[in-house]
């Protein structure tokens, strides 16, 4: 099969390395939502089938995939995944223990909660304590098919939640900015203050002392 530079098959280098070592179940882990001013951080852990005929074309770092295509790929990933676990930490947990600790806690819980124990875990950049062998990969969501699948699952899950929150708190335009610090979002923070899903530790520069 001819493969182009941007073919999804080119993202299988790490997976093939472990398959060649006799590993069978290779998990990918990624998070979405470390930077926003509101809403949860969401982590997905997935184990995908890795035979050529099972590879889902178009999978890439979720930031490089359009919203429409992410939705399509999300459904395909969830249909094909051998195992998948999603964990998240809300704004209260993030404020209490900080965003990095909340992210690592979610990653550990997602991995530990897998119905199919992985032989090895590929993680986007973060190094955590884990009972399975792990390999953190810088910019892994653009280099590893398994991590990219996790990236898409986490992104779509979080975006859907933020769209729901936009209906509840329409002033902040969450449907468009997903909680990131857009100009309209920051303007709303300055004018009307925070809503319940804002991360208080993230918005100190944008709101005054709260009642």
C-alpha positions, 0 to 999 in steps of 0.5 A: 500500500502506497503511503503519503507523508501525512498518511495515518500509517506513518504514525505507527512507529512507536506501536510497531516498535512494541509489537515487534517486541511481542507486546499486544495491547498498546494503550494511548493516553492523552489529555485535553483541557489543561489550559482553559479558564473553565471546565474540566481536564479530560483524559482518555486511555484507549487500546486500538486494534493495530492490524492494517485493515483496522487502522482508521484513516484521518486520525491525527492530533485532535488540534489538527482535525476539524470539529466535524471530522473529530466527531466522525473519528470519535464514533469510529474510534469508539466502535473499534477500540478494544478498550477505552476509559475516560476520566476527568477532574472538574474545576474544584479538583483543579483548584485544590491540587493544581492542573498538573496533579489533576491531569496525572491523577486522571491519567492514572485512574484511566489506565487503572480502570481499563477492562483490558490491561495494557502491555505498554502505555504511550503517553503524550509528554507526561511522566506518571507512576504506573504499574505498566511500562510507559513511554512518554512521547513529546508531541505524542498526539502527532506521532503516535496513532494510539495517543492521537485516538485518545486525543480525539476521544478526550477532545470530543468528550470535553467539547460536548460537555462545554457546549452543554455548559454554554446553554447553562451559562450563555454569557461566556460563549463556551460553545465557541471557546470551550472555556479558553480565554477568548476575548469575549470570554475574558470580557464576560469575566470582567463584566459579570464575574465567574460562573460555577465551572470557572477555575478560580486559580486560573482567573485571578487576573480577570476578576475582582474579589468575589463575594 
